[in-house]
Amino acid sequence: MSGQTRDSSPGSGAFRSSEISCDKLGFECQLHSPNPAVVPQLSVGDLLTIQLTQGARLVAEAYWHGQVAGSILSAQLQKFLDCLQQGYSYQATVLSITGGSVRVRVMPV
């Protein structure tokens, strides 16, 4: 567990993302606002690329063959955005698809 500190909050059992290095930051999440035109094209195991886009706010979006599949939201979002801005690259692996809901694992490349 070098370089990682457990969160001391009662019952949390989680690592504080601010203390995880960008090259080790990984998490699972649901795609936010999944694109209904893209979701039917996805399969479990597919790799999605992650890119930052700047609109009214900075957003991390997952892309499938050049089309936005959805955006990434998680408890580690701020750390994740900071890492992306520093030039770290990540990809998301599709873990499950239930109706229009897509669960992914985000990992550094």
OpenMM code with the backbone's topology and positions (N, CA, C; nanometers):
from openmm import Vec3, app, unit

residues = "MET SER GLY GLN THR ARG ASP SER SER PRO GLY SER GLY ALA PHE ARG SER SER GLU ILE SER CYS ASP LYS LEU GLY PHE GLU CYS GLN LEU HIS SER PRO ASN PRO ALA VAL VAL PRO GLN LEU SER VAL GLY ASP LEU LEU THR ILE GLN LEU THR GLN GLY ALA ARG LEU VAL ALA GLU ALA TYR TRP HIS GLY GLN VAL ALA GLY SER ILE LEU SER ALA GLN LEU GLN LYS PHE LEU ASP CYS LEU GLN GLN GLY TYR SER TYR GLN ALA THR VAL LEU SER ILE THR GLY GLY SER VAL ARG VAL ARG VAL MET PRO VAL".split()
positions = [
    Vec3(0.0826, -0.1198, 0.0000),
    Vec3(0.0000, 0.0000, 0.0000),
    Vec3(0.0863, 0.1251, 0.0000),
    Vec3(0.2024, 0.1201, -0.0539),
    Vec3(0.2883, 0.2369, -0.0549),
    Vec3(0.2243, 0.3498, -0.1349),
    Vec3(0.2348, 0.4718, -0.0796),
    Vec3(0.1821, 0.5880, -0.1488),
    Vec3(0.0331, 0.6078, -0.1356),
    Vec3(-0.0338, 0.5198, -0.0622),
    Vec3(-0.1775, 0.5334, -0.0455),
    Vec3(-0.2104, 0.5390, 0.1030),
    Vec3(-0.3052, 0.6208, 0.1384),
    Vec3(-0.3481, 0.6341, 0.2760),
    Vec3(-0.4958, 0.6069, 0.2834),
    Vec3(-0.5337, 0.5288, 0.3811),
    Vec3(-0.6752, 0.4986, 0.3962),
    Vec3(-0.7467, 0.6185, 0.4553),
    Vec3(-0.8670, 0.6416, 0.4112),
    Vec3(-0.9527, 0.7466, 0.4626),
    Vec3(-0.9941, 0.7069, 0.6031),
    Vec3(-0.9758, 0.7966, 0.6981),
    Vec3(-1.0068, 0.7624, 0.8367),
    Vec3(-1.1523, 0.7865, 0.8733),
    Vec3(-1.2343, 0.8277, 0.7793),
    Vec3(-1.3762, 0.8488, 0.8076),
    Vec3(-1.4390, 0.7173, 0.8508),
    Vec3(-1.5237, 0.7208, 0.9540),
    Vec3(-1.5852, 0.5967, 0.9996),
    Vec3(-1.6605, 0.5263, 0.8872),
    Vec3(-1.6289, 0.3992, 0.8695),
    Vec3(-1.7011, 0.3179, 0.7730),
    Vec3(-1.6644, 0.3417, 0.6283),
    Vec3(-1.5699, 0.4323, 0.6012),
    Vec3(-1.5406, 0.4645, 0.4616),
    Vec3(-1.4681, 0.3503, 0.3924),
    Vec3(-1.3617, 0.2983, 0.4542),
    Vec3(-1.2870, 0.1885, 0.3949),
    Vec3(-1.2297, 0.2220, 0.2586),
    Vec3(-1.2211, 0.3489, 0.2238),
    Vec3(-1.1767, 0.3891, 0.0904),
    Vec3(-1.0464, 0.4663, 0.0994),
    Vec3(-0.9704, 0.4634, -0.0099),
    Vec3(-0.8513, 0.5448, -0.0197),
    Vec3(-0.8916, 0.6854, -0.0603),
    Vec3(-0.8218, 0.7829, -0.0068),
    Vec3(-0.8456, 0.9200, -0.0490),
    Vec3(-0.7806, 0.9393, -0.1847),
    Vec3(-0.8604, 0.9788, -0.2836),
    Vec3(-0.8092, 0.9883, -0.4202),
    Vec3(-0.6992, 1.0919, -0.4339),
    Vec3(-0.6958, 1.1940, -0.3488),
    Vec3(-0.5933, 1.2964, -0.3601),
    Vec3(-0.4552, 1.2398, -0.3303),
    Vec3(-0.4491, 1.1234, -0.2645),
    Vec3(-0.3215, 1.0649, -0.2287),
    Vec3(-0.2826, 0.9499, -0.3214),
    Vec3(-0.3634, 0.9213, -0.4218),
    Vec3(-0.3311, 0.8189, -0.5201),
    Vec3(-0.2660, 0.8889, -0.6386),
    Vec3(-0.1526, 0.8361, -0.6841),
    Vec3(-0.0839, 0.9001, -0.7957),
    Vec3(-0.1635, 0.8803, -0.9252),
    Vec3(-0.1475, 0.9734, -1.0170),
    Vec3(-0.2225, 0.9713, -1.1432),
    Vec3(-0.1984, 0.8435, -1.2226),
    Vec3(-0.0776, 0.7887, -1.2139),
    Vec3(-0.0482, 0.6678, -1.2909),
    Vec3(-0.1061, 0.5419, -1.2272),
    Vec3(-0.1690, 0.5557, -1.1105),
    Vec3(-0.2332, 0.4416, -1.0439),
    Vec3(-0.3830, 0.4639, -1.0232),
    Vec3(-0.4324, 0.5819, -1.0584),
    Vec3(-0.5733, 0.6152, -1.0358),
    Vec3(-0.6631, 0.5323, -1.1274),
    Vec3(-0.7528, 0.4577, -1.0696),
    Vec3(-0.8487, 0.3779, -1.1443),
    Vec3(-0.9760, 0.3630, -1.0624),
    Vec3(-1.0881, 0.3479, -1.1298),
    Vec3(-1.2157, 0.3360, -1.0597),
    Vec3(-1.3212, 0.2824, -1.1549),
    Vec3(-1.4330, 0.2393, -1.0992),
    Vec3(-1.5485, 0.1965, -1.1772),
    Vec3(-1.6584, 0.2994, -1.1600),
    Vec3(-1.7371, 0.3191, -1.2646),
    Vec3(-1.8492, 0.4119, -1.2579),
    Vec3(-1.9487, 0.3825, -1.3698),
    Vec3(-2.0664, 0.4414, -1.3599),
    Vec3(-2.1649, 0.4390, -1.4681),
    Vec3(-2.1333, 0.5554, -1.5602),
    Vec3(-2.1501, 0.5376, -1.6902),
    Vec3(-2.1391, 0.6527, -1.7808),
    Vec3(-2.2560, 0.7456, -1.7521),
    Vec3(-2.2263, 0.8722, -1.7397),
    Vec3(-2.3290, 0.9738, -1.7178),
    Vec3(-2.3800, 1.0204, -1.8536),
    Vec3(-2.5088, 1.0413, -1.8655),
    Vec3(-2.5719, 1.0844, -1.9905),
    Vec3(-2.5277, 0.9974, -2.1078),
    Vec3(-2.5479, 0.8649, -2.0977),
    Vec3(-2.5065, 0.7783, -2.2085),
    Vec3(-2.5777, 0.8161, -2.3375),
    Vec3(-2.5042, 0.8129, -2.4475),
    Vec3(-2.5556, 0.8502, -2.5783),
    Vec3(-2.6398, 0.7343, -2.6337),
    Vec3(-2.7714, 0.7542, -2.6507),
    Vec3(-2.8579, 0.6455, -2.6977),
    Vec3(-2.8257, 0.5971, -2.8390),
    Vec3(-2.7527, 0.6766, -2.9165),
    Vec3(-2.7127, 0.6332, -3.0505),
    Vec3(-2.5875, 0.5450, -3.0457),
    Vec3(-2.5111, 0.5538, -2.9373),
    Vec3(-2.3850, 0.4797, -2.9257),
    Vec3(-2.4005, 0.3537, -2.8413),
    Vec3(-2.4780, 0.3606, -2.7336),
    Vec3(-2.4901, 0.2479, -2.6403),
    Vec3(-2.5226, 0.1154, -2.7101),
    Vec3(-2.6158, 0.1099, -2.8060),
    Vec3(-2.6448, -0.0187, -2.8711),
    Vec3(-2.5265, -0.0775, -2.9492),
    Vec3(-2.4284, 0.0059, -2.9820),
    Vec3(-2.3102, -0.0405, -3.0552),
    Vec3(-2.2035, -0.0993, -2.9630),
    Vec3(-2.2160, -0.0748, -2.8326),
    Vec3(-2.1149, -0.1179, -2.7365),
    Vec3(-2.1330, -0.2636, -2.6973),
    Vec3(-2.0210, -0.3261, -2.6614),
    Vec3(-2.0204, -0.4624, -2.6093),
    Vec3(-1.9308, -0.4670, -2.4868),
    Vec3(-1.9576, -0.5593, -2.3966),
    Vec3(-1.8719, -0.5784, -2.2806),
    Vec3(-1.7305, -0.6075, -2.3298),
    Vec3(-1.6340, -0.5390, -2.2696),
    Vec3(-1.4938, -0.5533, -2.3080),
    Vec3(-1.4437, -0.4465, -2.4026),
    Vec3(-1.5343, -0.3703, -2.4633),
    Vec3(-1.4926, -0.2621, -2.5528),
    Vec3(-1.4119, -0.1584, -2.4761),
    Vec3(-1.3136, -0.0990, -2.5438),
    Vec3(-1.2315, 0.0068, -2.4859),
    Vec3(-1.2775, 0.1418, -2.5390),
    Vec3(-1.2994, 0.2337, -2.4467),
    Vec3(-1.3402, 0.3702, -2.4816),
    Vec3(-1.2244, 0.4633, -2.4496),
    Vec3(-1.1996, 0.5608, -2.5359),
    Vec3(-1.0971, 0.6598, -2.5076),
    Vec3(-1.1580, 0.7713, -2.4238),
    Vec3(-1.0760, 0.8335, -2.3412),
    Vec3(-1.1214, 0.9418, -2.2536),
    Vec3(-1.0556, 1.0713, -2.2993),
    Vec3(-1.1379, 1.1753, -2.3165),
    Vec3(-1.0865, 1.3062, -2.3556),
    Vec3(-1.1544, 1.4142, -2.2728),
    Vec3(-1.0800, 1.5207, -2.2496),
    Vec3(-1.1363, 1.6383, -2.1825),
    Vec3(-1.2033, 1.7280, -2.2848),
    Vec3(-1.3183, 1.7815, -2.2493),
    Vec3(-1.3830, 1.8836, -2.3316),
    Vec3(-1.4178, 2.0011, -2.2409),
    Vec3(-1.4066, 2.1184, -2.2962),
    Vec3(-1.4361, 2.2394, -2.2197),
    Vec3(-1.5610, 2.3053, -2.2750),
    Vec3(-1.6628, 2.3113, -2.1943),
    Vec3(-1.7848, 2.3836, -2.2281),
    Vec3(-1.8054, 2.4839, -2.1170),
    Vec3(-1.9235, 2.4832, -2.0585),
    Vec3(-1.9485, 2.5674, -1.9417),
    Vec3(-1.8596, 2.5232, -1.8252),
    Vec3(-1.8196, 2.3948, -1.8295),
    Vec3(-1.7262, 2.3400, -1.7301),
    Vec3(-1.6433, 2.2322, -1.7979),
    Vec3(-1.5373, 2.1906, -1.7320),
    Vec3(-1.4500, 2.0857, -1.7832),
    Vec3(-1.5164, 1.9502, -1.7623),
    Vec3(-1.5204, 1.8679, -1.8674),
    Vec3(-1.5875, 1.7382, -1.8621),
    Vec3(-1.4957, 1.6320, -1.9218),
    Vec3(-1.4918, 1.5143, -1.8587),
    Vec3(-1.4209, 1.3994, -1.9142),
    Vec3(-1.5243, 1.3143, -1.9868),
    Vec3(-1.5035, 1.2965, -2.1170),
    Vec3(-1.5991, 1.2201, -2.1974),
    Vec3(-1.5338, 1.0916, -2.2481),
    Vec3(-1.6163, 0.9867, -2.2565),
    Vec3(-1.5724, 0.8581, -2.3093),
    Vec3(-1.6187, 0.8490, -2.4546),
    Vec3(-1.5266, 0.8129, -2.5430),
    Vec3(-1.5557, 0.8066, -2.6875),
    Vec3(-1.5449, 0.6638, -2.7396),
    Vec3(-1.6373, 0.6291, -2.8289),
    Vec3(-1.6375, 0.5022, -2.9004),
    Vec3(-1.6334, 0.5356, -3.0486),
    Vec3(-1.5246, 0.5038, -3.1140),
    Vec3(-1.5069, 0.5312, -3.2576),
    Vec3(-1.5433, 0.6749, -3.2937),
    Vec3(-1.4917, 0.7696, -3.2159),
    Vec3(-1.5112, 0.9107, -3.2451),
    Vec3(-1.6427, 0.9703, -3.2007),
    Vec3(-1.7306, 0.8904, -3.1423),
    Vec3(-1.8599, 0.9401, -3.0948),
    Vec3(-1.8634, 0.9376, -2.9423),
    Vec3(-1.9208, 1.0398, -2.8830),
    Vec3(-1.9324, 1.0443, -2.7364),
    Vec3(-2.0281, 0.9350, -2.6905),
    Vec3(-1.9772, 0.8475, -2.6027),
    Vec3(-2.0608, 0.7421, -2.5445),
    Vec3(-2.1275, 0.7909, -2.4164),
    Vec3(-2.0617, 0.8832, -2.3472),
    Vec3(-2.1130, 0.9388, -2.2215),
    Vec3(-1.9995, 1.0084, -2.1492),
    Vec3(-2.0298, 1.0659, -2.0355),
    Vec3(-1.9262, 1.1344, -1.9590),
    Vec3(-1.8941, 1.0550, -1.8322),
    Vec3(-1.7785, 1.0864, -1.7762),
    Vec3(-1.7288, 1.0168, -1.6582),
    Vec3(-1.7572, 1.1013, -1.5353),
    Vec3(-1.8271, 1.0425, -1.4394),
    Vec3(-1.8510, 1.1046, -1.3087),
    Vec3(-1.8170, 1.0016, -1.2029),
    Vec3(-1.7460, 1.0433, -1.0998),
    Vec3(-1.7138, 0.9523, -0.9904),
    Vec3(-1.6743, 1.0338, -0.8681),
    Vec3(-1.6559, 0.9635, -0.7576),
    Vec3(-1.6101, 1.0295, -0.6352),
    Vec3(-1.4695, 1.0867, -0.6539),
    Vec3(-1.3933, 1.0319, -0.7476),
    Vec3(-1.2564, 1.0770, -0.7751),
    Vec3(-1.2508, 1.1793, -0.8876),
    Vec3(-1.3624, 1.2389, -0.9241),
    Vec3(-1.3687, 1.3238, -1.0431),
    Vec3(-1.2657, 1.4357, -1.0432),
    Vec3(-1.2521, 1.5103, -0.9351),
    Vec3(-1.1596, 1.6239, -0.9359),
    Vec3(-1.0160, 1.5773, -0.9569),
    Vec3(-0.9759, 1.4726, -0.8873),
    Vec3(-0.8411, 1.4176, -0.9055),
    Vec3(-0.8245, 1.3689, -1.0498),
    Vec3(-0.9252, 1.3008, -1.1020),
    Vec3(-0.9220, 1.2495, -1.2385),
    Vec3(-0.9048, 1.3637, -1.3394),
    Vec3(-0.9828, 1.4701, -1.3250),
    Vec3(-0.9708, 1.5856, -1.4150),
    Vec3(-0.8327, 1.6488, -1.4043),
    Vec3(-0.7813, 1.6607, -1.2811),
    Vec3(-0.6464, 1.7157, -1.2613),
    Vec3(-0.5423, 1.6315, -1.3346),
    Vec3(-0.5541, 1.4993, -1.3239),
    Vec3(-0.4593, 1.4094, -1.3908),
    Vec3(-0.4679, 1.4235, -1.5424),
    Vec3(-0.5894, 1.4311, -1.5959),
    Vec3(-0.6065, 1.4499, -1.7397),
    Vec3(-0.5441, 1.5816, -1.7844),
    Vec3(-0.5622, 1.6866, -1.7063),
    Vec3(-0.5050, 1.8169, -1.7415),
    Vec3(-0.3521, 1.8138, -1.7365),
    Vec3(-0.2965, 1.7258, -1.6537),
    Vec3(-0.1508, 1.7122, -1.6443),
    Vec3(-0.0939, 1.6280, -1.7579),
    Vec3(-0.1823, 1.5716, -1.8426),
    Vec3(-0.1363, 1.4963, -1.9579),
    Vec3(-0.1433, 1.3449, -1.9447),
    Vec3(-0.1948, 1.2949, -1.8329),
    Vec3(-0.2103, 1.1494, -1.8183),
    Vec3(-0.3235, 1.1022, -1.9085),
    Vec3(-0.3085, 0.9818, -1.9623),
    Vec3(-0.4103, 0.9240, -2.0504),
    Vec3(-0.4803, 0.8088, -1.9801),
    Vec3(-0.6098, 0.7975, -2.0062),
    Vec3(-0.6922, 0.6921, -1.9463),
    Vec3(-0.7815, 0.6321, -2.0534),
    Vec3(-0.8249, 0.5102, -2.0276),
    Vec3(-0.9251, 0.4469, -2.1118),
    Vec3(-1.0272, 0.3811, -2.0205),
    Vec3(-1.1443, 0.3571, -2.0756),
    Vec3(-1.2513, 0.2926, -1.9994),
    Vec3(-1.2872, 0.1621, -2.0681),
    Vec3(-1.2962, 0.0565, -1.9895),
    Vec3(-1.3383, -0.0737, -2.0395),
    Vec3(-1.4841, -0.0947, -2.0019),
    Vec3(-1.5663, -0.1309, -2.0978),
    Vec3(-1.7078, -0.1564, -2.0698),
    Vec3(-1.7189, -0.2854, -1.9887),
    Vec3(-1.7789, -0.2747, -1.8702),
    Vec3(-1.7967, -0.3895, -1.7818),
    Vec3(-1.9339, -0.4528, -1.7966),
    Vec3(-2.0358, -0.3675, -1.8123),
    Vec3(-2.1722, -0.4201, -1.8270),
    Vec3(-2.2596, -0.3165, -1.8956),
    Vec3(-2.3627, -0.3677, -1.9600),
    Vec3(-2.4618, -0.2824, -2.0264),
    Vec3(-2.5983, -0.3379, -1.9878),
    Vec3(-2.6782, -0.2533, -1.9248),
    Vec3(-2.8128, -0.2928, -1.8843),
    Vec3(-2.9088, -0.1874, -1.9361),
    Vec3(-2.9827, -0.2206, -2.0409),
    Vec3(-3.0674, -0.1205, -2.1036),
    Vec3(-2.9791, -0.0099, -2.1581),
    Vec3(-3.0017, 0.1122, -2.1132),
    Vec3(-2.9210, 0.2253, -2.1561),
    Vec3(-2.8097, 0.2608, -2.0585),
    Vec3(-2.7926, 0.1797, -1.9545),
    Vec3(-2.6927, 0.2057, -1.8526),
    Vec3(-2.5645, 0.1289, -1.8832),
    Vec3(-2.4507, 0.2003, -1.8769),
    Vec3(-2.3223, 0.1401, -1.9103),
    Vec3(-2.2275, 0.1591, -1.7925),
    Vec3(-2.1753, 0.0476, -1.7407),
    Vec3(-2.0759, 0.0520, -1.6327),
    Vec3(-1.9388, 0.0290, -1.6932),
    Vec3(-1.8413, 0.1126, -1.6516),
    Vec3(-1.7057, 0.1046, -1.7056),
    Vec3(-1.6024, 0.1024, -1.5937),
    Vec3(-1.4839, 0.0517, -1.6280),
    Vec3(-1.3677, 0.0610, -1.5399),
    Vec3(-1.2699, 0.1557, -1.6080),
    Vec3(-1.2336, 0.2635, -1.5401),
    Vec3(-1.1396, 0.3621, -1.5920),
    Vec3(-1.0012, 0.3322, -1.5347),
    Vec3(-0.9033, 0.3223, -1.6241),
    Vec3(-0.7657, 0.2907, -1.5842),
    Vec3(-0.6681, 0.3738, -1.6665),
    Vec3(-0.5498, 0.4006, -1.6096),
    Vec3(-0.4482, 0.4720, -1.6883),
    Vec3(-0.3975, 0.3843, -1.8022),
    Vec3(-0.3540, 0.4503, -1.9083),
    Vec3(-0.3002, 0.3791, -2.0250),
    Vec3(-0.1502, 0.3717, -2.0122),
] * unit.nanometer
topology = app.Topology()
chain = topology.addChain("A")
for resn in residues:
    res = topology.addResidue(resn, chain)
    for name in ("N", "CA", "C"):
        topology.addAtom(name, app.Element.getBySymbol(name[0]), res)
